[in-house]
Amino acid sequence: MKLTVMLLALVVQVFSLENGLMRTPPMGWLAWERYRCNTDCEEDPDNCISERLFMDMADRLVEDGWRDLGYNYINIDDCWMMFERDEHGVLVADPERFPHGIKYLADYVHARGLKLGIYEDIGNKTCMGYPGTMLDKVALDAQTFANWSVDMLKLDGCYSSAEDRAQGYPDMAKALNATGRPIAYSCSWPAYDGGLPPEVNYTLLMDICNLWRNYDDIEDSWQSVLSIVDWFTKHQDVLQSVAGPGHWNDPDMLLIGNYGLSFEQAKAQMALWTIFAAPLFMSTDLRTISAQNVDILQNKLMIKINQDPLGVQGRRVLQTKDKIEVFVRPLSQKANAIVFFSRRTDMPYRYKTTLRSLNFTDSLLYEAQDVYTGNIISGLVADTKFTVVVNPSGVVMWYLYPISALENPLARKKFLSL
């Protein structure tokens, strides 16, 4: 296995994914967390994996303002296909649930200014038992997806061996290139090999994948969110260096709007995923989502930070005995995003600190905007003492910028209007 990966690394330029896509973290909607593998369209027609579901969500992205904020992918996950390929070996969408086929759905999505993503698996079966791509079907499946005008492929790793993954994931990058269609490529490879070097070759991944799942699947619970935050933080020295324009670490979907998170926890997930420069893929029912959760997901300043063109992944810089953690993400124009995150479960905590304590040692004069409230905090220098009140399992998030970066009155007015 190690020899195979070393050889692949030597020929990485041959397998590079040359699509120029996802220069900022992708945003959109993904079916899996909310709808899983619900294929019972007779009993549950509104919530089964079907073209109707994806068309409904596409309509919502357009009509409810999501697309205009950057949420432009509609992504199919597992369970979309028949259990057998056709006589030519081609994958077939379930004709009862997708009566018009995937190309029709892609055209529907494209007509609304959106993009369509699809799911497959490098093993002999998908995670839910549908036909996998396997090594001998890589080129065929890549061309099939291109023929259907698909814009993104998520390639899972169930029922695969380490050898399958070491050959199959780079082979798919090559096959996608060969189609001539720009298709963004999401690899689950690291999650199946432990997520860390030396088993995971991130240098190779940066060249062949636009994003990759590093760790466990997210579940609809605060405990699941915390486990992912813990893993990303523990290994931030490895992960931060490999994220950037065109290639992103993926901590998995946003749970906001579902059942497992409180209001404060939902705000915390959005803020922490933004600090991690993570893809923002919602997985909730956009037809019934509450206004409160819409406000979190459509926060314009949050999205501006997530989509910052530098593409630097943030990191935890401080952890206190009082269960307050501070994360910082460097941004363009010498700005930074700061998240004050509470692991407390008792009551709001008054956290007192200075910018110098958070490693801001320069002599600049700063101003901060609270990302959720919009309040402006002025006159901050390295040694200014300030207090933030952080709710249990919640966050306070700042967009911190030097005053000199906004000396132009028009630039300042435009920023403050977000």
C-alpha positions as CSV (number, residue, x, y, z in Angstrom):
1,M,0.0,0.0,0.0
2,K,2.7,2.5,1.0
3,L,4.7,1.7,-2.2
4,T,1.6,2.3,-4.3
5,V,0.9,5.7,-2.7
6,M,4.6,6.7,-3.2
7,L,4.5,5.7,-6.8
8,L,1.3,7.7,-7.3
9,A,2.8,10.7,-5.7
10,L,5.7,10.6,-8.2
11,V,3.3,10.8,-11.1
12,V,0.9,13.2,-9.5
13,Q,1.2,15.7,-12.4
14,V,-0.2,13.1,-14.7
15,F,-3.3,12.7,-12.5
16,S,-3.8,16.3,-11.5
17,L,-7.4,17.5,-11.5
18,E,-7.2,20.5,-13.9
19,N,-10.6,22.1,-13.5
20,G,-9.8,25.5,-11.9
21,L,-12.9,25.1,-9.7
22,M,-13.8,25.9,-6.1
23,R,-11.3,28.7,-5.6
24,T,-13.4,29.4,-2.5
25,P,-15.2,26.8,-0.4
26,P,-18.3,25.5,-2.2
27,M,-21.8,26.2,-0.9
28,G,-25.1,24.5,-1.6
29,W,-27.5,21.9,-0.5
30,L,-27.0,18.2,0.0
31,A,-29.6,15.5,0.6
32,W,-28.0,13.0,2.9
33,E,-28.2,14.2,6.5
34,R,-31.9,15.1,6.4
35,Y,-33.2,12.5,3.9
36,R,-30.7,9.6,4.1
37,C,-31.8,6.7,1.9
38,N,-35.6,7.3,2.0
39,T,-36.8,5.7,-1.2
40,D,-40.4,5.2,-0.2
41,C,-42.1,7.6,-2.5
42,E,-45.4,5.9,-2.2
43,E,-45.8,6.5,1.5
44,D,-43.6,9.6,1.8
45,P,-43.6,11.4,-1.6
46,D,-42.4,14.8,-0.2
47,N,-39.3,13.4,1.5
48,C,-38.0,10.5,-0.6
49,I,-34.9,10.6,-2.8
50,S,-36.4,11.7,-6.1
51,E,-36.2,14.3,-8.8
52,R,-39.2,16.0,-7.2
53,L,-37.2,16.6,-4.0
54,F,-34.2,18.0,-5.8
55,M,-36.4,20.2,-8.0
56,D,-38.2,21.5,-4.9
57,M,-34.9,22.4,-3.3
58,A,-33.5,24.0,-6.5
59,D,-36.6,26.2,-6.5
60,R,-36.1,27.1,-2.9
61,L,-32.5,28.1,-3.5
62,V,-33.6,30.5,-6.2
63,E,-36.8,31.9,-4.8
64,D,-35.7,32.3,-1.2
65,G,-32.4,34.1,-1.9
66,W,-29.9,31.3,-1.3
67,R,-28.4,31.2,-4.8
68,D,-27.7,34.9,-4.8
69,L,-25.7,34.5,-1.5
70,G,-23.5,31.7,-3.0
71,Y,-25.5,28.5,-2.3
72,N,-25.4,27.2,-5.8
73,Y,-25.0,23.4,-5.7
74,I,-27.8,20.9,-5.5
75,N,-26.2,17.6,-4.6
76,I,-27.6,14.1,-4.9
77,D,-26.2,11.6,-2.4
78,D,-26.6,7.8,-2.2
79,C,-29.7,5.8,-3.3
80,W,-30.4,7.6,-6.6
81,M,-29.8,4.6,-8.9
82,M,-31.0,1.1,-9.8
83,F,-29.4,-1.9,-8.1
84,E,-28.1,-3.1,-11.5
85,R,-26.3,-1.3,-14.4
86,D,-27.8,-1.6,-17.9
87,E,-26.7,-4.0,-20.5
88,H,-23.9,-1.7,-21.5
89,G,-22.6,-1.3,-17.9
90,V,-24.0,2.2,-17.6
91,L,-25.4,3.4,-14.3
92,V,-29.2,4.0,-14.4
93,A,-31.2,6.4,-12.3
94,D,-34.2,4.7,-10.6
95,P,-37.0,5.2,-13.3
96,E,-39.8,5.6,-10.7
97,R,-38.1,8.2,-8.6
98,F,-36.2,9.9,-11.4
99,P,-38.6,9.3,-14.4
100,H,-36.9,11.9,-16.6
101,G,-33.3,10.9,-15.8
102,I,-30.4,12.8,-14.4
103,K,-29.7,14.9,-17.5
104,Y,-33.2,16.3,-17.2
105,L,-32.6,17.2,-13.6
106,A,-29.2,18.8,-14.5
107,D,-30.9,20.9,-17.2
108,Y,-33.6,22.0,-14.7
109,V,-31.0,23.0,-12.2
110,H,-28.8,24.8,-14.7
111,A,-31.8,26.8,-16.0
112,R,-32.1,28.3,-12.5
113,G,-28.4,29.3,-12.4
114,L,-27.4,26.4,-10.1
115,K,-25.1,23.3,-10.4
116,L,-25.9,19.6,-9.9
117,G,-23.7,17.2,-7.9
118,I,-24.0,13.4,-7.9
119,Y,-22.7,10.6,-5.7
120,E,-20.8,7.3,-6.4
121,D,-18.4,5.0,-4.5
122,I,-15.0,3.6,-5.5
123,G,-15.8,0.3,-4.0
124,N,-17.9,-2.5,-5.5
125,K,-21.0,-1.1,-3.8
126,T,-22.1,2.3,-2.5
127,C,-22.6,2.5,1.3
128,M,-26.2,1.6,0.9
129,G,-25.6,-1.3,-1.5
130,Y,-26.1,0.2,-4.9
131,P,-23.6,-0.4,-7.8
132,G,-20.1,1.1,-7.1
133,T,-17.8,2.5,-9.6
134,M,-14.9,0.0,-9.1
135,L,-11.7,0.3,-11.0
136,D,-12.9,-1.0,-14.3
137,K,-15.8,1.4,-14.4
138,V,-14.0,4.7,-13.6
139,A,-13.7,6.0,-17.2
140,L,-17.2,4.9,-18.1
141,D,-18.8,6.5,-15.0
142,A,-16.9,9.7,-15.5
143,Q,-18.1,10.0,-19.1
144,T,-21.6,9.1,-18.0
145,F,-21.7,12.0,-15.5
146,A,-20.2,14.4,-18.1
147,N,-22.9,13.3,-20.6
148,W,-25.5,14.1,-18.0
149,S,-24.0,17.6,-17.5
150,V,-23.2,16.9,-13.9
151,D,-21.1,19.6,-12.2
152,M,-19.7,17.8,-9.1
153,L,-18.9,14.2,-8.1
154,K,-18.7,12.9,-4.5
155,L,-16.8,9.6,-4.6
156,D,-17.3,7.6,-1.4
157,G,-15.2,4.7,-0.1
158,C,-17.5,2.0,1.2
159,Y,-16.7,-1.6,0.3
160,S,-13.2,-0.6,-1.0
161,S,-9.7,-1.7,-0.1
162,A,-6.8,0.5,0.5
163,E,-5.4,-0.6,-2.8
164,D,-8.7,0.3,-4.6
165,R,-8.6,3.8,-3.1
166,A,-4.9,4.4,-3.9
167,Q,-5.6,3.6,-7.6
168,G,-9.2,4.6,-7.9
169,Y,-9.2,8.1,-6.6
170,P,-6.4,9.4,-8.8
171,D,-7.8,7.4,-11.8
172,M,-11.1,9.2,-11.4
173,A,-9.3,12.6,-11.4
174,K,-7.7,11.6,-14.7
175,A,-11.0,10.3,-16.1
176,L,-12.9,13.5,-15.1
177,N,-10.2,15.6,-16.9
178,A,-10.5,13.4,-20.0
179,T,-14.2,14.2,-20.3
180,G,-13.5,17.8,-21.1
181,R,-16.3,18.9,-18.7
182,P,-15.3,20.8,-15.5
183,I,-16.6,18.5,-12.8
184,A,-15.7,19.4,-9.2
185,Y,-14.3,16.3,-7.3
186,S,-15.1,15.5,-3.7
187,C,-13.0,12.6,-2.3
188,S,-13.8,10.6,0.8
189,W,-10.4,8.9,0.7
190,P,-8.8,10.4,3.9
191,A,-11.8,9.4,6.0
192,Y,-11.3,5.7,5.1
193,D,-7.6,5.8,5.9
194,G,-7.6,7.5,9.2
195,G,-7.4,11.1,8.1
196,L,-3.7,11.6,8.8
197,P,-0.2,11.1,7.4
198,P,1.6,8.8,6.6
199,E,-1.5,6.8,5.6
200,V,-3.0,9.9,4.0
201,N,-0.9,11.7,1.4
202,Y,-2.3,15.2,1.5
203,T,0.2,16.4,-1.1
204,L,-1.4,14.0,-3.6
205,L,-4.9,14.9,-2.5
206,M,-4.3,18.6,-3.1
207,D,-3.5,17.9,-6.7
208,I,-6.3,15.5,-7.5
209,C,-9.3,16.6,-5.3
210,N,-11.2,19.8,-4.8
211,L,-12.3,18.8,-1.4
212,W,-12.1,15.7,0.8
213,R,-13.8,14.2,3.9
214,N,-11.2,13.8,6.6
215,Y,-13.1,12.3,9.5
216,D,-16.3,10.6,10.6
217,D,-19.8,11.3,9.1
218,I,-21.7,14.0,11.0
219,E,-24.8,13.0,12.9
220,D,-27.7,15.3,13.9
221,S,-26.3,16.0,17.4
222,W,-24.2,18.5,19.3
223,Q,-21.9,15.6,20.4
224,S,-21.2,14.8,16.8
225,V,-20.3,18.5,16.0
226,L,-18.0,18.6,19.0
227,S,-16.2,15.4,18.0
228,I,-15.5,16.9,14.6
229,V,-14.3,20.2,16.1
230,D,-12.1,18.2,18.5
231,W,-10.5,16.2,15.7
232,F,-10.0,19.2,13.5
233,T,-8.4,21.2,16.3
234,K,-6.2,18.3,17.5
235,H,-4.8,17.9,14.0
236,Q,-4.8,21.6,12.9
237,D,-1.1,21.7,12.2
238,V,-1.6,19.1,9.5
239,L,-4.9,20.3,8.2
240,Q,-4.3,24.0,8.0
241,S,-1.4,23.7,5.7
242,V,-3.3,21.7,3.0
243,A,-6.4,23.8,2.7
244,G,-6.6,26.6,0.1
245,P,-8.1,27.8,-3.1
246,G,-9.3,24.7,-5.1
247,H,-8.7,22.2,-2.3
248,W,-10.5,22.1,1.0
249,N,-10.8,20.0,4.1
250,D,-14.5,19.0,4.6
251,P,-15.8,18.5,8.2
252,D,-19.2,17.5,6.6
253,M,-22.6,19.0,6.4
254,L,-24.3,21.8,8.3
255,L,-27.0,20.5,10.6
256,I,-28.7,23.9,11.0
257,G,-32.4,23.6,10.6
258,N,-32.7,20.0,11.7
259,Y,-33.5,18.5,15.1
260,G,-30.2,18.0,17.0
261,L,-28.9,21.6,17.7
262,S,-30.1,24.4,19.8
263,F,-30.2,27.9,18.5
264,E,-26.8,28.7,20.2
265,Q,-25.3,25.4,18.9
266,A,-26.5,26.2,15.4
267,K,-24.8,29.6,15.5
268,A,-21.6,27.9,16.8
269,Q,-21.5,25.3,14.0
270,M,-21.9,28.0,11.4
271,A,-19.1,30.1,12.9
272,L,-16.7,27.2,13.5
273,W,-17.2,25.8,10.0
274,T,-16.5,29.3,8.6
275,I,-13.3,29.5,10.7
276,F,-12.3,26.1,9.3
277,A,-12.7,27.5,5.7
278,A,-15.2,24.6,5.3
279,P,-17.6,23.9,2.5
280,L,-21.1,25.1,3.5
281,F,-23.5,22.3,2.4
282,M,-26.9,22.6,4.1
283,S,-28.8,19.4,4.6
284,T,-32.2,20.4,5.8
285,D,-35.7,21.0,4.5
286,L,-35.6,24.4,2.9
287,R,-39.4,24.3,2.4
288,T,-40.0,24.4,6.2
289,I,-36.8,25.9,7.7
290,S,-37.5,28.5,10.4
291,A,-36.7,32.2,9.9
292,Q,-34.3,31.9,12.9
293,N,-32.2,29.3,11.1
294,V,-32.4,31.1,7.8
295,D,-30.9,34.1,9.5
296,I,-27.9,32.0,10.6
297,L,-27.3,30.4,7.2
298,Q,-27.9,33.7,5.2
299,N,-25.7,35.9,7.4
300,K,-23.9,38.0,4.7
301,L,-20.9,38.8,6.8
302,M,-20.4,35.2,7.8
303,I,-20.5,34.2,4.1
304,K,-18.1,36.9,3.2
305,I,-15.6,35.5,5.7
306,N,-16.2,31.9,4.6
307,Q,-15.6,32.9,1.0
308,D,-12.5,35.0,1.7
309,P,-10.2,34.7,-1.4
310,L,-7.0,34.0,0.6
311,G,-8.6,30.6,1.6
312,V,-6.6,30.2,4.8
313,Q,-8.0,27.7,7.3
314,G,-8.2,29.1,10.8
315,R,-7.0,27.5,14.0
316,R,-7.5,27.4,17.8
317,V,-5.1,29.8,19.4
318,L,-6.3,29.6,23.1
319,Q,-8.0,27.2,25.4
320,T,-8.8,28.4,29.0
321,K,-9.5,26.5,32.2
322,D,-12.9,28.1,32.2
323,K,-13.9,26.2,29.0
324,I,-13.6,29.1,26.6
325,E,-11.7,28.5,23.3
326,V,-10.6,31.2,20.8
327,F,-10.2,30.5,17.1
328,V,-8.6,32.9,14.6
329,R,-8.7,32.9,10.8
330,P,-6.5,35.3,8.8
331,L,-8.3,37.0,6.0
332,S,-7.5,39.3,3.1
333,Q,-6.8,43.0,3.6
334,K,-5.1,42.2,7.0
335,A,-8.4,41.3,8.5
336,N,-9.1,38.4,10.8
337,A,-12.1,36.4,12.0
338,I,-12.2,35.6,15.7
339,V,-14.5,33.1,17.4
340,F,-14.9,33.0,21.1
341,F,-16.5,29.6,21.8
342,S,-17.9,28.3,25.1
343,R,-18.0,24.7,26.1
344,R,-19.8,25.6,29.3
345,T,-23.3,24.3,29.9
346,D,-24.2,26.5,32.9
347,M,-24.7,30.2,32.1
348,P,-23.3,33.0,30.0
349,Y,-19.7,33.6,30.7
350,R,-17.9,37.0,30.8
351,Y,-14.6,36.4,29.1
352,K,-12.0,39.2,29.6
353,T,-9.0,39.4,27.3
354,T,-6.9,41.5,25.0
355,L,-5.8,41.2,21.4
356,R,-2.2,40.7,22.5
357,S,-3.3,37.6,24.4
358,L,-4.7,36.3,21.1
359,N,-1.3,36.8,19.4
360,F,-2.0,40.2,17.9
361,T,1.2,42.0,18.8
362,D,1.3,44.7,16.1
363,S,0.7,48.4,16.7
364,L,-2.3,48.7,14.5
365,L,-5.6,50.3,15.5
366,Y,-8.5,47.8,15.0
367,E,-12.2,47.9,14.7
368,A,-14.4,44.8,15.0
369,Q,-17.9,44.0,13.8
370,D,-19.9,41.3,15.7
371,V,-20.9,38.9,12.9
372,Y,-24.3,38.0,14.5
373,T,-25.4,41.3,16.0
374,G,-23.8,43.8,13.7
375,N,-22.5,45.8,16.6
376,I,-19.2,47.7,16.0
377,I,-16.4,47.7,18.6
378,S,-14.0,50.6,17.9
379,G,-10.6,51.7,19.2
380,L,-9.0,48.3,19.7
381,V,-5.2,48.1,20.1
382,A,-3.1,45.1,21.2
383,D,-3.5,46.0,24.9
384,T,-7.1,47.2,25.0
385,K,-9.0,45.2,27.6
386,F,-12.4,44.0,26.5
387,T,-15.1,41.6,27.6
388,V,-17.2,39.3,25.5
389,V,-20.3,37.5,26.9
390,V,-20.5,34.0,25.5
391,N,-23.6,31.9,25.9
392,P,-23.4,28.2,26.9
393,S,-22.4,26.0,23.8
394,G,-22.4,29.3,21.9
395,V,-20.1,31.8,20.2
396,V,-19.3,35.4,19.8
397,M,-17.7,36.0,16.4
398,W,-15.9,39.1,15.3
399,Y,-14.7,40.4,11.9
400,L,-11.6,42.3,13.0
401,Y,-10.0,44.7,10.6
402,P,-7.3,47.5,10.9
403,I,-8.8,50.9,10.4
404,S,-6.2,51.7,7.7
405,A,-7.7,49.0,5.6
406,L,-11.0,51.0,5.4
407,E,-9.6,54.5,5.2
408,N,-11.6,55.1,2.0
409,P,-15.0,56.3,3.2
410,L,-16.8,54.5,0.4
411,A,-15.1,51.2,1.2
412,R,-16.0,51.7,4.9
413,K,-19.6,52.4,4.1
414,K,-19.9,49.4,1.9
415,F,-18.4,47.1,4.5
416,L,-20.6,48.4,7.3
417,S,-23.7,47.9,5.2
418,L,-23.3,44.1,5.1
